[in-house]
Every structure is written in C-alpha cells, then in structure tokens.
Amino acid sequence: MNLTIEFNKPEIAGSFEWQLCQEINVRNESNEVIAKAEIELITINKHRDALGSYSLLAEEHTDWEIPLNLYFKGQNLTKDLCEGLGIIPDSKKAKTHILIEAISVLPEFRKQAVGQFLLKEIAKHHAKAQSLTVLSIPMHQFVDPDECEDESNKAYYQAADLQTIKTTTAELANFFTHSGFIEFEVDEALLAEPLPYQIFVASPQSMLKE
C-alpha cells in the first residue's frame, strides 16, 4: 500500500503564538484520508518555563496541565524521562513539546502499520521537538463526529464508526509502547481524583529507533 502524508499548516491554537495546533492526514493510492492525527505544539524557553507556561495557559482549558505540572523541569522533561528517551536536556535553548490530541485509522486499514507510519512521519517532520505526549483514551469516549465543525473531519470520523468498532485501552497501550513511547506512572497521591487516561511519552529519537 502506497501512503502519502499531508501536514496542514500549523495554526495558533489559542491566545499565544507559541501554542500551535496542526492536523496531519494519511492518504492512500485513491487519495482518500485513511488516518488522521491532531496535535498541539508548545515552545518553552528558560524565561517562560513549564510552570510559567502553564500559568499562562491555565485559562485556555488546555490538556497540558498534567504534563507541565508533573514531568517537566524548566523547558525540558525531567532528568529521568530524558534519560529514558535518549534526550539531552538543554538549559539554554527553547524546546518544543507536542501533545497528540487524537490519532486514528479507519477500520478497514487497521493492523496494516498505518498508525505506526503516521507516528513515524510526525517524528520525522518534528525531529527538533523534544517530546511527544499522549493522554491515551479510546476515541469513542471523547469524539462525537456530529460535533465536528469541519465537514471533511465530520465525514472522516463518521466513517471511523467509533461507537461500533471500539479500541480498548489495552490495545492503545500496546500500540504506543510498540511505537517508542514509555508510560508515565502518576503518583495517585498527587491527584484529587484518578485520571481517566494513561499517559505515554516519547521523543523523536525513541520513535525512530529501530
């Protein structure tokens, strides 16, 4: 199967120029979108570290709350995570971090390495990013196709038939760990209530490692 990757132009996600969103599509030989990812990128520097960035994002209803508060130090991931993902921390240069908000493959194209292809292409395209985070939860629990404003996205997610062909949390965990991610175990004592998702973190290096 010949696949092509399409990166839409990043757009400012909220109130800050250092917070961007981007849609990525995988197309087959018939030019049909058969897989899709939606990501958010933030750039952190030493003058606006992780907690400083979070304080600015706090009113943006962002999903960055847990990552920025739990496993960042300055503009880098914590030392342990950096070591686990083959990252060299840098206290001087700004660092870009990616949150994968959604990733999916149409049912008839699953188990054909399309999802792995999509993740690897994201890692290649954003090779200078320091980290990629996934707050892993089955898509049928948070995507309603009828609420998509973009008609092409609505048609795609309707074709994905999320409510009928459901992915389990175990299948997602297996997919991400086999794609270069490591699970970040959260100390529940730090939480007001249990998280509804699992957290997986990777670097472009860990994702592209053979």
Secondary structure as UniProt FT lines:
FT   STRAND          4..7
FT   STRAND          11..12
FT   TURN            17..18
FT   STRAND          19..27
FT   TURN            29..30
FT   STRAND          33..45
FT   TURN            46..47
FT   HELIX           50..57
FT   HELIX           58..60
FT   TURN            63..64
FT   HELIX           65..70
FT   STRAND          72..73
FT   TURN            74..75
FT   STRAND          76..77
FT   HELIX           79..84
FT   TURN            85..86
FT   STRAND          95..105
FT   HELIX           107..109
FT   TURN            110..111
FT   HELIX           114..125
FT   TURN            126..128
FT   STRAND          131..136
FT   HELIX           139..141
FT   HELIX           145..147
FT   HELIX           151..160
FT   TURN            161..164
FT   HELIX           169..177
FT   TURN            178..180
FT   STRAND          182..184
FT   HELIX           188..190
FT   STRAND          198..202
FT   HELIX           204..208
//
